[in-house]
């Protein structure tokens, strides 16, 4: 396991207030997943909601795992949004962060499988 606790992840301070607003207005899919991630429930790893990284905000982030989890709803099928997601993912990779995309329908219909995907990432990481 790598030690990423000391690795500095840059962020735009102007995004902090917007991130706070997003935390107060989670989508239903984000709420369902957050209930499984909060309080170090995922194998003892600390996840944060709506975390600013560089010029972006990711839905969930674990610094120790360098893992961003993005809950993708219908809007992520729109070409402009797909392009923005690709730019965001590319920048996250440059920073050493892996972006895992999870369809919100999958969260509602098969949450155990979503949690297994996250656990598999952790197994591979460790």
Wavefront OBJ file of the C-alpha trace (Angstrom):
o trace
v 0.000 0.000 0.000
v 1.285 3.431 -0.937
v 1.386 6.347 1.521
v -0.608 9.170 -0.029
v -1.521 10.892 3.224
v 1.199 13.496 2.734
v 0.665 14.004 -0.993
v -0.685 17.502 -1.581
v -3.667 17.645 -3.926
v -4.150 21.155 -5.330
v -7.581 22.767 -5.389
v -9.102 26.099 -6.285
v -10.180 27.744 -2.985
v -13.026 29.473 -4.834
v -14.674 26.038 -5.178
v -15.023 25.506 -1.414
v -18.357 27.312 -1.055
v -19.813 25.629 -4.145
v -18.671 22.241 -2.800
v -20.422 23.032 0.498
v -23.632 23.805 -1.403
v -23.333 20.515 -3.308
v -22.847 18.600 -0.029
v -26.135 20.074 1.169
v -27.917 19.042 -2.049
v -26.768 15.515 -2.836
v -28.623 13.520 -5.478
v -30.521 10.446 -4.340
v -27.824 8.192 -5.813
v -25.102 10.116 -3.978
v -27.038 9.838 -0.706
v -27.440 6.049 -1.094
v -23.737 5.599 -1.786
v -22.669 8.057 0.943
v -24.582 6.006 3.513
v -22.194 3.119 2.655
v -18.978 5.196 2.572
v -19.262 7.624 5.478
v -17.685 6.995 8.848
v -14.920 4.814 7.413
v -17.412 2.005 6.714
v -15.584 1.008 3.521
v -12.782 -1.081 5.011
v -11.737 1.739 7.325
v -11.013 4.253 4.559
v -12.023 7.891 5.022
v -14.138 9.264 2.166
v -15.210 12.876 1.730
v -18.228 14.214 -0.174
v -18.065 16.858 -2.899
v -14.315 17.378 -2.634
v -12.573 20.149 -4.615
v -9.564 18.848 -6.548
v -7.719 21.242 -8.850
v -10.450 23.056 -10.828
v -13.056 20.340 -10.286
v -15.309 18.911 -7.593
v -15.556 15.134 -7.302
v -18.561 13.430 -5.720
v -16.511 11.313 -3.290
v -12.784 11.202 -2.596
v -10.473 9.041 -0.508
v -7.031 10.631 -0.243
v -5.375 7.496 1.111
v -6.560 5.471 -1.902
v -6.227 8.369 -4.382
v -9.733 7.368 -5.489
v -12.453 9.679 -6.753
v -15.923 8.218 -7.187
v -18.285 9.955 -9.574
v -22.000 9.137 -9.529
v -23.209 9.623 -13.079
v -26.859 10.365 -13.754
v -28.667 10.935 -17.033
v -26.851 14.218 -17.746
v -23.603 12.264 -18.189
v -24.971 10.856 -21.460
v -25.027 14.337 -23.048
v -22.046 14.874 -25.416
v -20.912 18.155 -23.788
v -20.979 16.552 -20.347
v -19.113 13.492 -21.647
v -16.397 15.831 -23.000
v -16.141 17.645 -19.647
v -15.916 14.306 -17.814
v -13.039 13.227 -20.075
v -11.149 16.471 -19.378
v -11.756 16.069 -15.646
v -10.639 12.413 -15.677
v -7.485 13.275 -17.619
v -6.537 15.972 -15.088
v -7.260 13.676 -12.163
v -4.984 11.021 -13.707
v -2.236 13.654 -14.031
v -2.600 14.241 -10.277
v -2.417 10.495 -9.574
v -6.135 10.155 -8.788
v -8.204 7.328 -10.278
v -11.788 8.311 -11.189
v -14.324 5.525 -10.822
v -17.626 6.265 -12.573
v -20.769 4.628 -11.239
v -24.126 4.949 -12.953
v -26.760 6.094 -10.469
v -29.205 3.479 -11.803
v -26.660 0.826 -10.764
v -26.679 2.256 -7.227
v -30.473 1.902 -7.021
v -30.717 -1.481 -8.725
v -27.566 -3.262 -7.558
v -25.847 -1.505 -4.657
v -24.034 -4.694 -3.515
v -22.298 -4.871 -6.916
v -21.294 -1.192 -6.681
v -19.743 -1.830 -3.281
v -17.921 -4.876 -4.694
v -16.447 -2.663 -7.454
v -15.087 -0.285 -4.823
v -13.753 -3.184 -2.748
v -12.037 -4.624 -5.828
v -10.284 -1.289 -6.396
v -9.149 -1.357 -2.750
v -7.902 -4.965 -3.090
v -5.936 -4.035 -6.229
v -4.579 -0.896 -4.557
v -3.452 -2.673 -1.400
l 1 2 3 4 5 6 7 8 9 10 11 12 13 14 15 16 17 18 19 20 21 22 23 24 25 26 27 28 29 30 31 32 33 34 35 36 37 38 39 40 41 42 43 44 45 46 47 48 49 50 51 52 53 54 55 56 57 58 59 60 61 62 63 64 65 66 67 68 69 70 71 72 73 74 75 76 77 78 79 80 81 82 83 84 85 86 87 88 89 90 91 92 93 94 95 96 97 98 99 100 101 102 103 104 105 106 107 108 109 110 111 112 113 114 115 116 117 118 119 120 121 122 123 124 125 126
